[in-house]
């Protein structure tokens, strides 16, 4: 497990860097991944892509809340790991640094990352199903039962299967991908679109694309370099 001299040189000389992260970047903090046997893959007999779906919000919102309340409880005691911390250090190192995450856990922000592009929302927010008013549910205590603005039902402010991404988030990430020189793809299975299209955009724009993951993914073949290993062990190597 090492970083090639070519990647080191590009990392040292790049002006515009984009990092795309997925569940694997939080795995060493104890957050279960979705695929590959992660504990979030099944909840009370339901596969996560069933419970984390737009259909389920319509059919059984209380069950969806039960699943997200459980996950927020697990997350409450977890802290950022070496990978989150290393990525947070990078933000002031480049003229243009873009961190795009599919994670909803907020651990990048907890590690000090700013302006994180959250493609799939954030588990620490609820939003109204009618007026879309956003509620911070990160503080301890009971989350509100209904919208504080209009009294309608609240739902987790995350992007479920079959739902659109937050307005402008993907477009912003795609624009940054199209002009980055170096794209690091860290801890994602590369299965979920449109997020998985971001490294493809970077590659098409001639960026050097590098994947960090203990397992190969469908994105591995398009990458210029694949570092096989855990994010928390690989990323600190960029410093040495
Ligand atoms: C480590 C490690 C360590 C382990 N270090 N690594 C094009 C083709 C086909 C289908 C589609 C398409 N475009 C859109 C679709 C449909 C769909 C989709 O992509 N389906 C595919 C699965 C087939 N996409 C959508 O529905 C999206 N919406 C959309 O496209 O809107 C437009 C539209 C609307 C209506 C109709 C049609 C189009 C929305 C996707 C939302 C995804 N939501 C979820 C749940 C969020 C809420 C929740 O938390 O419950 O987001 S699904 C889940 O997957 C979650 C994740 O963000 C996402 C990605 O997973 P990720 O992060 O890659 O995690 P894992 O678990 O898959 O992988 C972990 C990786 O880490 C592994 O590789 C490990 O090896 C690695 N790892 N330890 C580094 N220590």
Boltz pocket constraint, residues with backbone or C-beta under 6 A from the ligand:
constraints:
  - pocket:
      binder: B
      contacts: [[A, 21], [A, 22], [A, 23], [A, 24], [A, 25], [A, 27], [A, 28], [A, 33], [A, 34], [A, 35], [A, 36], [A, 38], [A, 48], [A, 52], [A, 102], [A, 103], [A, 104], [A, 120], [A, 158], [A, 159], [A, 160], [A, 161], [A, 162], [A, 163], [A, 164], [A, 165], [A, 186], [A, 187], [A, 188], [A, 189], [A, 190], [A, 191], [A, 192], [A, 193], [A, 194], [A, 212], [A, 213], [A, 214], [A, 215], [A, 216], [A, 217], [A, 229], [A, 230], [A, 231], [A, 232]]
      max_distance: 6.0
